[in-house]
Amino acid sequence: MSYILVTNDDGVRAPGIVALAAAMQELGEVRVIAPAVNQSASGHKKTLFQDIPVAETLLPDGTPALAVSGSPADCIALTALGMAEWPARVVVSGINRGANMGQDVTYSGTVSAALEATIHGIPAIAFSLDNPEADEVADYDAAARIATRIVGEYALKRCLPPFTILNVNLPACDDIREIRLTRQGIRIYNDKLAGNGSVYRIVGPAPGGMTDEEGTDLWAVHHGYASVTPIHLDLTAHRFLADLAAWDITL
C-alpha cells in the first residue's frame, strides 16, 4: 500500500486538508503533518537553529495528525530528517483556500511544501482551490475528487523529473469541465498600504490576472478547467543566458 504524506499551509485544522486527507485514504496509508497555525504566503521558509514544537492532534473529522509550530517546508524537512515515517511515496499539499497561480507560487506555502519534498527526492503535488471563502469541508468535495484522480492515475504510476512538482489549481465549481496542462500565467496584484506612521498592514482586494491568454493556469481556471502546471526548482533564465553573455561581464 502506498504511503502518502499530506500537508498544507492553511493549518492543520483547515477544511481543505480534511477533505484532501480523506480523499487520499482511497489510495493508500495517509499521514498528516501540517502547520499548527495558518502559514499562508510564508513562501519557502525553513527554520534553522531554533526549536520547533511538534504535538499530536486530531483533524476536525478525528484523523490523527502532527501539528508543527513552523512553516510548511519545516513539516517536510523535519519528517525527511527522521521526525516521522519517511520516505513517502508521494507528498500531497493542500487543498489551499485560494488559488496559487502565476507569481503566487513564489509566495505560496502550499507550493513550497511540495518543493521541499522534491528537494528530498519525493514526488509531490500542490492543490489549490480558487475560492478564498471555502470554509466548509464540503466546499472542497469537487477539488478532492480531482486530487484523487491526479494522484492515483499519475503521481503513483509515473515518475516526475528531479526537482519538479505539479501545481494544480481548481475552479470553484461542482462541475469541473476537465484537466488542462498549463504554464504559469501573469498575476496582477492589487495590494494597498494601510498604516499610521509606525504600524503598517498590506491590504486590498484579491489578486486578479491575465485570463485571456490561452494555455495559462489563470486562463484554464477562469474557464472552469483544472489547471496542472509543472514547476521546477531550476530558476535559471536559460533564454537570457546568451544575451547576458553579450554584456561581457568580466572581472
C-alpha positions in Angstrom: 0.0 0.0 0.0 1.3 3.5 -0.9 2.3 5.8 1.9 1.0 9.3 1.3 2.1 12.3 3.3 -0.5 15.1 3.4 0.4 18.7 4.5 -0.8 22.3 3.8 -0.2 25.9 4.7 -3.6 26.9 5.9 -3.0 25.0 9.2 -3.8 21.5 10.5 -7.5 22.3 11.2 -8.3 23.9 7.9 -11.2 22.2 6.0 -9.1 21.8 2.8 -6.7 19.4 4.5 -9.6 17.4 6.0 -11.0 16.9 2.5 -7.6 16.0 1.0 -6.6 13.6 3.7 -10.0 11.8 3.4 -9.6 11.6 -0.4 -6.1 10.2 -0.2 -7.2 7.4 2.1 -8.8 5.8 -1.0 -5.2 5.4 -2.4 -3.1 4.3 0.5 -1.9 4.8 4.0 -2.1 8.5 4.9 -0.1 10.5 7.4 -1.0 14.2 8.1 1.8 16.6 9.2 0.9 20.2 8.9 1.5 23.6 10.5 -0.2 24.2 13.8 -1.5 27.6 12.6 -2.1 29.3 9.3 1.1 29.8 7.4 -0.3 31.3 4.2 2.1 33.3 2.0 5.0 32.1 4.1 7.0 31.1 1.0 9.8 28.6 1.3 10.7 29.5 4.8 12.9 26.9 6.6 13.5 27.3 10.3 17.2 26.7 11.3 18.8 26.6 14.8 15.5 27.2 16.6 13.3 24.9 18.5 10.2 23.8 16.5 7.5 22.4 18.8 5.5 19.4 17.5 2.3 18.0 19.0 -0.1 15.2 18.3 -3.6 16.4 17.4 -6.7 15.4 15.6 -8.3 16.9 12.4 -11.9 18.0 12.9 -13.0 14.6 11.5 -10.9 12.7 14.0 -8.0 11.8 11.7 -4.7 11.8 13.7 -2.1 14.4 12.8 1.0 16.1 13.8 0.9 19.9 14.3 4.2 21.6 13.6 4.8 25.1 15.0 6.7 26.0 11.9 6.3 26.5 8.2 5.0 24.1 5.6 8.6 23.4 4.4 9.5 22.7 8.1 6.8 20.0 8.1 8.5 18.2 5.3 12.1 18.9 6.3 11.6 17.6 9.9 9.8 14.5 8.5 12.6 13.8 6.0 15.2 14.1 8.8 13.5 11.5 10.9 10.6 13.0 12.9 8.1 10.6 11.3 7.9 7.8 8.8 9.9 8.5 5.6 10.1 8.2 2.7 6.6 8.8 1.5 5.6 7.5 -1.9 4.2 11.0 -2.7 3.7 14.2 -0.8 0.4 16.0 -1.3 -0.1 19.6 -0.2 -3.4 21.4 0.2 -6.2 21.8 -0.6 -5.4 25.5 -0.3 -8.1 28.0 0.4 -7.5 30.3 -2.6 -5.6 29.8 -5.9 -1.8 29.6 -6.3 -1.3 30.7 -9.9 1.2 32.8 -11.8 3.7 34.5 -9.4 1.7 33.2 -6.4 4.0 30.2 -6.4 6.8 32.3 -5.1 4.7 33.2 -2.0 2.8 30.0 -1.5 3.4 27.8 1.5 1.3 25.1 -0.2 3.7 25.1 -3.2 6.8 25.4 -1.1 5.9 22.2 0.9 5.8 20.3 -2.3 9.1 21.9 -3.4 10.7 20.8 -0.2 9.5 17.3 -0.8 11.2 17.2 -4.2 14.4 18.5 -2.7 14.4 15.4 -0.6 13.7 13.2 -3.7 10.0 12.6 -3.2 7.4 13.4 -5.9 4.9 16.0 -4.8 1.7 17.8 -5.9 0.2 21.0 -4.6 -3.5 21.5 -4.8 -5.3 24.9 -4.5 -9.0 25.8 -4.9 -9.9 29.2 -6.4 -12.3 30.1 -3.6 -10.9 32.1 -0.7 -14.3 31.8 1.0 -14.3 28.0 1.2 -14.8 27.4 4.9 -16.5 24.0 4.9 -15.1 20.6 4.1 -18.0 20.1 1.6 -16.7 23.2 -0.4 -13.7 21.0 -1.3 -15.5 17.9 -2.5 -15.1 18.5 -6.2 -11.5 19.5 -5.8 -10.8 16.4 -3.7 -12.2 14.2 -6.4 -9.8 15.7 -9.0 -7.0 15.4 -6.5 -7.7 11.7 -6.1 -7.7 11.2 -9.8 -4.4 13.1 -10.4 -2.6 11.4 -7.5 -4.0 7.9 -8.3 -3.7 7.9 -12.0 -0.5 9.9 -12.4 1.7 10.5 -9.4 1.5 6.9 -8.1 2.1 5.4 -11.5 4.6 7.7 -13.2 7.8 9.4 -12.3 8.3 13.2 -12.1 11.7 14.6 -13.1 14.0 15.6 -10.3 13.3 18.8 -8.5 9.9 19.1 -10.3 6.4 19.2 -8.9 2.9 19.6 -10.2 1.0 22.7 -9.2 -2.8 22.0 -9.5 -5.4 24.8 -9.4 -9.1 24.1 -9.3 -12.0 26.3 -10.2 -14.7 26.9 -7.6 -17.4 24.9 -9.2 -19.0 21.5 -8.7 -18.8 20.5 -12.3 -15.1 20.9 -13.2 -15.0 20.5 -17.0 -11.7 18.7 -17.5 -8.0 18.8 -16.8 -5.7 21.1 -18.8 -1.9 21.1 -18.9 -0.8 24.7 -18.5 2.1 27.1 -18.0 2.2 29.9 -15.4 0.2 33.0 -16.2 0.6 36.5 -15.0 -1.0 37.7 -11.8 -1.9 41.3 -11.2 -1.7 42.3 -7.5 -4.0 44.9 -6.1 -2.2 45.4 -2.7 -2.6 48.6 -0.8 -0.9 50.0 2.2 -2.7 50.9 5.4 -0.9 52.4 8.4 -0.5 55.2 10.9 3.2 56.0 10.6 4.5 53.3 12.9 2.4 50.3 12.2 1.6 49.1 8.6 -0.5 46.4 7.0 -0.8 45.2 3.4 -4.5 45.2 2.5 -6.6 45.3 -0.7 -8.8 43.1 -2.8 -7.8 39.6 -4.0 -5.3 39.5 -6.9 -6.5 39.4 -10.5 -4.6 38.4 -13.6 -4.5 38.0 -17.3 -7.2 35.4 -18.0 -7.4 35.8 -21.8 -4.0 34.1 -22.6 -5.0 30.5 -23.6 -2.8 27.9 -22.1 -2.0 29.5 -18.8 -3.2 28.5 -15.4 -5.3 31.7 -15.0 -7.0 31.1 -18.3 -7.8 27.5 -17.5 -9.3 28.1 -14.1 -11.2 31.1 -15.3 -12.9 28.9 -17.9 -13.7 26.1 -15.5 -10.8 23.7 -16.1 -8.5 22.1 -13.6 -5.0 23.5 -14.3 -1.9 21.3 -14.0 1.4 23.2 -14.2 4.8 21.5 -13.9 7.1 23.6 -11.8 10.8 23.0 -11.2 13.5 24.5 -8.9 15.9 25.5 -11.7 15.2 29.2 -11.7 17.9 29.9 -14.3 16.6 32.3 -17.0 18.0 30.0 -19.8 16.8 32.1 -22.7 18.5 35.1 -21.3 21.9 33.5 -20.8 23.1 34.3 -24.4 22.1 37.9 -24.1 23.7 38.2 -20.7 26.9 36.7 -22.1 26.9 39.6 -24.7 27.2 42.0 -21.8 30.8 40.8 -21.4 30.6 40.7 -17.7 34.2 40.1 -16.6 36.5 40.9 -13.7 
